[in-house]
Amino acid sequence: MAAILTFPVARKAMLLPALPSWLAAQQWSLLPALILGGLSATFAAFLFGFPVLRLKGHYLAVATLGFLIILQVLITNMESFTRGPLGLNGLPMFTNLWWVYLWVVITVYVCWKVKHSSLGRSMLAIRENEIAAECLGISLTRTRIMAFALGAFFAGVAGGLWAHLVTAITPTSFSVVMAFNLVVMVVVGGSGSITGATFAAVMLTLVAEFLRPLEEALEAYGISEIIVAIGLLLILIFRPQGILGSQEPAFLMKPGQRVFDGGRDTLT
């Protein structure tokens, strides 16, 4: 959505002939395109979340994987709207380092505020014990969908930033491997820790970038994926709660603020 909105009007008429006239005449700047792209992802999350988030465990994982494949096939076959497997190229290069940093700060701030709100406590309660949370009056489906939709919004914005950095986007740009890496970042950092997940995301990205010249020199591509997979296995075996678990560093917490940590409350 963000790519279509910023695509030059002159090229839309030639490459995307089936677009509605009102959409074909639009050429937006980056910020509103990102917001609408994020809202589109949120809408998709709502539609997908209602039937799927009632599942649990590996059933939910398989369902989300299936949804990814469905979307890829759908976008691939909508050639008049998306150019199919060719995707959209020649997008304006709007994204720079400052745009990325701005959205990183916004994302972390929103996640932090949500975690330390009543909604965040409800999410943590559902994660620890669904039956107990439901007995306390917490709506499991509504809370899960809200978490899913919030994550989808920022994922949509991130996809728009990425597309306007590499100036091209195809149905295969967001693959199962990327989804796996995102899960690894959360598992390694700690599924309840914003600081831990952020730290793990930075470290795993740096590892992949530092190993890229080595892979090219040895012509042994995939070394970084192997190292990440081994690291994930070690974390799951020796520290399944992740590096920080559900905690945040004490210096980031207000005096007397409670931190939920795997079934017990601790005071900072």
Secondary structure as UniProt FT lines:
FT   HELIX           2..6
FT   HELIX           9..15
FT   TURN            17..18
FT   HELIX           21..24
FT   HELIX           30..52
FT   TURN            53..54
FT   HELIX           57..77
FT   HELIX           79..82
FT   HELIX           84..86
FT   STRAND          88..89
FT   HELIX           97..115
FT   HELIX           118..128
FT   HELIX           130..135
FT   TURN            136..137
FT   HELIX           140..166
FT   STRAND          168..169
FT   TURN            171..172
FT   HELIX           176..189
FT   TURN            191..192
FT   HELIX           194..218
FT   TURN            221..222
FT   HELIX           223..238
FT   TURN            240..241
FT   TURN            245..246
FT   HELIX           250..252
FT   TURN            255..256
FT   STRAND          258..261
FT   TURN            262..263
FT   STRAND          264..267
//
